Amino acid sequence: MKNHITTIAFDADDTLWVNEPYFQETEKEFCALLEDYLPHHSVSQELFKTEMQNLHLYGYGVKGFMLCMVETICRVSNGTASLQLINKAIELGHDLLQQPVQLLEGVTETLEALKGKYRLVMATKGDLLDQERKLKKSGLEKYFHHIEIMSDKKNSDYEKLLKHLDCQPEHFLMLGNSIKSDIIPVLDIGGFAAHIPFHTTWAHEQHEHQLKHERFAELEDISGVLKYLNY
């Protein structure tokens, strides 16, 4: 039962703060760099293909994205692209790493309301240094008992997290914007999960099927967790 929940974990990107729109804007600029070789939509498809091929090597985050942009330039241009073009792609990555941290509506108020009543955790994928930077700039670090920057979010990753927290699945609630990463694995291991939709989602994280589960909740926004927990 959800009244047994003692630990609440929050995804970070597009749950606590804006992330995917920055990536999408960078991708548009990257596609424009290669318009002499392919139409924008084709460059986008090639970049996504490169990301999927390298995900097991680079993991998630901006640095892997930068490497995939460089590799895509080399492949699309058949190795004829100038160093200047590659340098522009690297500059796009550098800009992405320096984007401002924009908190989503209701985040601070919700964490403030939950602080002291539950053990709060940030559990997110991504590059270690970049996520630490965003957390520091966000001003949210003070709310969290534990920070977990994960290489992936599969069943085994959550089991490892819960073991570290000494928390049983039935006492754990995960909140996030990705059904694939934040919800399904947690339900699979016996935990509670609440989906907070974001207006745009990376193709790799999209999940088309409607989900129904006794330990699953669909929230309109992050503040909805307070009503879910009967506050």
C-alpha positions as CSV (number, residue, x, y, z in Angstrom):
1,M,0.0,0.0,0.0
2,K,1.2,3.5,-0.8
3,N,0.9,4.6,2.8
4,H,3.9,2.4,3.5
5,I,6.1,4.5,1.3
6,T,9.2,5.9,3.1
7,T,11.5,6.8,0.3
8,I,10.7,8.9,-2.8
9,A,13.1,9.2,-5.7
10,F,13.0,11.8,-8.4
11,D,14.3,11.7,-11.9
12,A,16.1,15.0,-12.7
13,D,16.1,15.8,-16.5
14,D,12.6,17.0,-17.5
15,T,11.2,16.1,-14.1
16,L,13.0,18.6,-11.9
17,W,14.5,20.8,-14.6
18,V,14.4,21.4,-18.4
19,N,16.6,19.2,-20.5
20,E,15.3,17.7,-23.7
21,P,14.4,21.0,-25.3
22,Y,18.0,22.0,-25.1
23,F,19.1,18.8,-26.9
24,Q,16.4,19.2,-29.5
25,E,17.6,22.8,-30.3
26,T,21.2,21.6,-30.5
27,E,20.2,18.8,-32.8
28,K,18.5,21.4,-35.1
29,E,21.7,23.4,-35.3
30,F,23.7,20.2,-35.9
31,C,21.4,19.2,-38.8
32,A,21.9,22.7,-40.3
33,L,25.6,22.1,-40.3
34,L,25.2,19.1,-42.6
35,E,22.5,20.4,-45.0
36,D,25.0,20.3,-47.8
37,Y,25.1,16.5,-47.5
38,L,21.6,15.5,-46.5
39,P,18.2,17.0,-45.7
40,H,17.7,17.9,-42.0
41,H,15.4,15.0,-41.2
42,S,17.9,12.5,-42.7
43,V,20.7,14.0,-40.6
44,S,18.5,13.6,-37.6
45,Q,17.9,10.0,-38.4
46,E,21.6,9.3,-38.9
47,L,22.5,11.0,-35.6
48,F,19.9,8.9,-33.7
49,K,21.2,5.7,-35.4
50,T,24.7,6.6,-34.2
51,E,23.4,7.3,-30.7
52,M,21.7,3.9,-30.5
53,Q,24.8,2.1,-31.8
54,N,27.0,3.7,-29.2
55,L,24.7,3.8,-26.2
56,H,26.4,0.8,-24.6
57,L,29.8,2.4,-25.0
58,Y,29.1,6.1,-24.1
59,G,26.0,5.8,-21.9
60,Y,23.7,8.8,-21.6
61,G,24.6,12.5,-21.5
62,V,26.1,15.4,-23.4
63,K,29.6,14.0,-23.9
64,G,28.4,10.9,-25.6
65,F,26.1,13.1,-27.7
66,M,29.1,15.2,-28.8
67,L,31.0,12.1,-29.9
68,C,28.0,10.9,-31.8
69,M,27.8,14.2,-33.6
70,V,31.4,13.9,-34.7
71,E,31.0,10.3,-35.8
72,T,27.8,11.2,-37.8
73,I,29.7,14.0,-39.6
74,C,32.4,11.6,-40.6
75,R,29.9,9.0,-41.9
76,V,27.5,11.3,-43.6
77,S,30.4,13.2,-45.4
78,N,32.3,9.9,-46.2
79,G,35.2,11.4,-44.3
80,T,35.4,14.6,-46.4
81,A,34.1,17.0,-43.8
82,S,36.5,19.8,-42.8
83,L,38.0,20.1,-39.3
84,Q,36.1,23.4,-39.0
85,L,32.8,21.5,-39.3
86,I,33.8,19.0,-36.6
87,N,34.9,21.9,-34.4
88,K,31.5,23.6,-34.8
89,A,29.8,20.3,-33.6
90,I,32.1,20.3,-30.6
91,E,31.2,24.0,-29.9
92,L,27.5,22.9,-30.0
93,G,28.3,20.3,-27.3
94,H,30.1,22.9,-25.2
95,D,27.2,25.2,-25.4
96,L,24.9,22.4,-24.3
97,L,27.0,21.8,-21.3
98,Q,26.6,25.4,-20.2
99,Q,22.9,25.8,-20.6
100,P,21.1,27.4,-17.6
101,V,19.2,25.3,-15.1
102,Q,15.5,26.0,-15.4
103,L,13.4,24.4,-12.7
104,L,10.0,23.1,-13.7
105,E,7.0,24.6,-12.0
106,G,6.2,23.4,-8.5
107,V,9.4,21.5,-8.0
108,T,10.8,23.6,-5.0
109,E,7.4,23.8,-3.3
110,T,6.8,20.0,-3.6
111,L,10.2,19.1,-2.3
112,E,9.7,21.5,0.6
113,A,6.4,19.9,1.4
114,L,7.9,16.4,1.4
115,K,11.2,17.2,3.2
116,G,11.3,15.6,6.7
117,K,8.3,13.4,6.0
118,Y,10.1,11.1,3.5
119,R,13.7,10.2,2.6
120,L,14.1,12.0,-0.7
121,V,16.5,10.8,-3.4
122,M,17.6,12.1,-6.8
123,A,18.0,9.2,-9.2
124,T,18.9,10.2,-12.8
125,K,20.9,9.0,-15.8
126,G,23.5,11.1,-17.5
127,D,27.0,12.4,-17.4
128,L,28.4,12.6,-13.8
129,L,30.0,16.0,-14.1
130,D,27.1,17.6,-16.0
131,Q,24.4,16.3,-13.6
132,E,26.5,17.4,-10.6
133,R,26.7,20.9,-12.2
134,K,23.0,21.1,-12.8
135,L,22.2,19.9,-9.3
136,K,24.5,22.5,-7.8
137,K,23.1,25.3,-9.9
138,S,19.5,24.2,-9.2
139,G,19.7,24.9,-5.5
140,L,17.9,21.6,-4.8
141,E,20.8,19.6,-3.3
142,K,19.7,20.4,0.3
143,Y,16.5,18.4,-0.2
144,F,18.1,15.1,-1.0
145,H,19.3,12.4,1.4
146,H,21.1,10.7,-1.5
147,I,22.1,11.4,-5.1
148,E,22.4,8.6,-7.6
149,I,23.7,9.3,-11.1
150,M,23.0,6.0,-12.9
151,S,24.6,4.6,-16.0
152,D,21.2,3.1,-16.9
153,K,17.8,2.5,-15.4
154,K,17.0,-1.1,-15.7
155,N,15.6,-3.5,-13.1
156,S,19.1,-4.4,-11.8
157,D,20.0,-0.7,-11.5
158,Y,17.1,0.0,-9.3
159,E,17.7,-3.1,-7.2
160,K,21.2,-1.9,-6.6
161,L,19.9,1.5,-5.6
162,L,17.4,0.0,-3.2
163,K,20.1,-2.2,-1.7
164,H,22.3,0.8,-1.1
165,L,19.4,2.7,0.5
166,D,18.4,-0.4,2.6
167,C,14.9,0.1,1.3
168,Q,12.3,-2.6,0.4
169,P,10.6,-2.1,-3.0
170,E,7.2,-1.8,-1.4
171,H,8.5,1.3,0.5
172,F,9.8,3.0,-2.6
173,L,8.2,5.5,-5.0
174,M,9.9,6.7,-8.2
175,L,8.7,9.8,-10.0
176,G,9.8,10.7,-13.5
177,N,8.8,11.7,-17.1
178,S,9.9,8.5,-18.8
179,I,7.6,5.4,-18.7
180,K,10.4,3.3,-20.1
181,S,13.1,4.3,-17.6
182,D,11.4,5.7,-14.5
183,I,8.2,3.6,-14.3
184,I,8.3,0.1,-15.8
185,P,11.5,-1.1,-14.1
186,V,10.3,0.1,-10.7
187,L,7.0,-1.6,-11.1
188,D,8.8,-4.8,-12.2
189,I,10.8,-5.0,-9.0
190,G,7.7,-4.3,-6.8
191,G,8.0,-0.6,-6.2
192,F,5.5,2.3,-6.7
193,A,5.9,4.7,-9.7
194,A,4.3,7.9,-10.8
195,H,4.6,9.3,-14.3
196,I,4.9,13.1,-14.7
197,P,4.6,13.8,-18.4
198,F,6.8,16.3,-20.1
199,H,5.8,18.0,-23.4
200,T,8.7,16.4,-25.3
201,T,10.5,13.2,-24.9
202,W,13.6,11.7,-26.6
203,A,12.7,9.1,-29.1
204,H,14.6,6.4,-27.2
205,E,12.5,7.0,-24.1
206,Q,9.1,7.0,-25.8
207,H,6.6,4.4,-24.8
208,E,3.4,4.2,-26.8
209,H,1.3,1.7,-24.8
210,Q,-1.1,2.7,-22.1
211,L,0.0,1.5,-18.7
212,K,-2.3,0.2,-16.0
213,H,-1.0,-1.1,-12.7
214,E,-2.2,-1.0,-9.1
215,R,1.1,0.6,-8.0
216,F,1.2,3.2,-10.9
217,A,-0.1,6.7,-11.0
218,E,-0.4,9.3,-13.8
219,L,0.2,12.8,-12.4
220,E,-0.5,16.1,-14.2
221,D,2.6,17.7,-12.7
222,I,5.1,17.2,-9.8
223,S,2.8,18.7,-7.2
224,G,0.3,16.0,-7.9
225,V,2.4,13.6,-5.8
226,L,1.1,15.5,-2.7
227,K,-2.4,14.6,-3.5
228,Y,-1.4,11.0,-4.4
229,L,0.2,10.7,-0.9
230,N,-2.9,12.3,0.7
231,Y,-1.4,15.6,1.6
